[in-house]
């Protein structure tokens, strides 16, 4: 459905049901777990969820075949591994990273999503994080 966004209650339900997998530990009430719950809650907006990027990035060579487009029958990571190694370079960004014009980057997210066969998901480049990074 075009233009459809989940409300915050739906996002919380996806987390509770284990379909949006975060670092959240629902049943554990330790101080460390409560901090994780607060962190996740702060990233739930009225109609969006702000994901966290991993500490690595894949630099993609798109000069030969154009943009990287995954096959919808497999995960993005599996599609990425199908590329020849010379077309994908994995780099740590834990000490900082500079984005260069003319290069393509794929930033893995810490969160994972379990979709039903009939469901699809897409992100908005107009979200808060989308404005922070070159699309």
VMD Tcl script that draws the C-alpha trace (Angstrom):
set ca {
  {0.00 0.00 0.00}
  {1.55 3.29 -1.08}
  {2.09 5.95 1.58}
  {1.40 3.62 4.49}
  {3.24 4.20 7.79}
  {2.90 2.38 11.09}
  {1.82 4.30 14.18}
  {3.96 4.08 17.33}
  {1.65 1.48 18.93}
  {2.11 -0.81 15.90}
  {5.89 -0.37 16.10}
  {5.87 -1.29 19.81}
  {3.72 -4.35 19.01}
  {6.21 -5.46 16.33}
  {9.03 -5.18 18.91}
  {7.05 -7.06 21.57}
  {6.09 -9.81 19.07}
  {9.73 -10.24 17.99}
  {9.12 -9.10 14.41}
  {11.20 -5.93 14.82}
  {14.28 -7.24 16.56}
  {16.17 -4.70 18.65}
  {18.53 -4.96 21.59}
  {15.44 -4.85 23.82}
  {15.04 -7.52 26.52}
  {11.38 -7.29 27.51}
  {11.28 -9.69 30.47}
  {14.58 -8.69 32.10}
  {14.11 -5.82 34.61}
  {17.79 -5.28 35.41}
  {19.13 -1.68 35.27}
  {21.03 -2.54 32.07}
  {17.84 -3.83 30.40}
  {15.81 -0.80 31.54}
  {18.41 1.46 29.90}
  {18.04 -0.56 26.66}
  {14.25 -0.19 26.84}
  {14.59 3.59 27.28}
  {17.00 3.74 24.31}
  {14.57 1.84 22.07}
  {11.60 3.90 23.27}
  {13.41 7.15 22.42}
  {13.74 5.98 18.80}
  {10.01 5.28 18.36}
  {8.31 8.29 16.76}
  {4.57 8.79 16.08}
  {4.87 7.10 12.66}
  {8.47 5.92 12.32}
  {11.34 4.11 13.99}
  {14.90 5.46 13.98}
  {17.30 2.53 13.46}
  {20.93 2.43 14.59}
  {23.70 1.69 12.09}
  {26.35 -0.94 12.76}
  {30.02 0.02 13.16}
  {30.84 -1.04 9.59}
  {29.95 0.02 6.07}
  {30.16 -1.66 2.69}
  {31.67 0.47 -0.07}
  {30.15 -0.70 -3.34}
  {31.63 -0.39 -6.81}
  {28.63 0.66 -8.90}
  {30.58 1.85 -11.95}
  {30.24 -1.46 -13.83}
  {26.61 -2.52 -13.30}
  {25.00 0.55 -11.76}
  {23.16 0.69 -8.45}
  {23.05 -2.28 -6.11}
  {19.58 -3.79 -6.21}
  {18.82 -6.87 -4.18}
  {16.56 -9.72 -5.20}
  {13.30 -9.70 -3.23}
  {13.47 -13.45 -2.58}
  {16.59 -13.19 -0.40}
  {18.12 -10.97 2.30}
  {20.10 -7.86 1.42}
  {23.18 -9.41 3.05}
  {22.94 -12.58 0.93}
  {22.51 -10.44 -2.18}
  {25.56 -8.44 -1.14}
  {27.64 -11.60 -0.75}
  {26.78 -12.56 -4.34}
  {28.75 -9.55 -5.56}
  {32.40 -10.27 -6.42}
  {34.70 -9.18 -3.55}
  {36.29 -6.56 -5.79}
  {32.88 -4.83 -5.99}
  {32.27 -4.70 -2.20}
  {34.69 -3.57 0.46}
  {33.83 -3.83 4.17}
  {35.24 -1.00 6.32}
  {34.99 -0.29 10.06}
  {33.53 3.11 10.93}
  {34.11 2.88 14.69}
  {36.84 5.55 14.48}
  {34.93 7.76 12.04}
  {34.35 7.65 8.32}
  {34.31 10.09 5.44}
  {31.68 9.81 2.71}
  {32.98 10.65 -0.74}
  {31.00 11.95 -3.68}
  {30.67 9.38 -6.45}
  {30.80 6.32 -4.18}
  {27.94 4.08 -3.05}
  {27.64 2.89 0.53}
  {25.52 0.29 2.30}
  {25.20 0.80 6.06}
  {23.93 -2.31 7.90}
  {21.42 -1.66 10.68}
  {21.50 -3.19 14.17}
  {17.79 -3.92 14.00}
  {16.37 -6.84 12.07}
  {12.85 -7.16 10.66}
  {10.88 -10.37 10.13}
  {8.36 -9.86 7.35}
  {5.52 -12.11 6.29}
  {5.63 -13.34 2.69}
  {3.02 -10.77 1.67}
  {4.74 -7.83 3.43}
  {7.30 -5.38 2.07}
  {9.22 -2.63 3.79}
  {10.95 0.53 2.63}
  {12.64 3.43 4.30}
  {12.13 7.12 3.75}
  {15.11 9.29 2.78}
  {13.20 12.19 4.38}
  {13.45 10.76 7.88}
  {15.76 12.29 10.47}
  {18.52 9.75 9.79}
  {17.96 10.01 6.05}
  {18.84 13.69 6.16}
  {22.02 12.92 8.10}
  {23.40 10.64 5.42}
  {23.82 10.92 1.68}
  {21.23 8.73 -0.08}
}
mol new
graphics top color blue
foreach p $ca { graphics top sphere $p radius 0.5 }
foreach p [lrange $ca 0 end-1] q [lrange $ca 1 end] { graphics top cylinder $p $q radius 0.2 }
display resetview
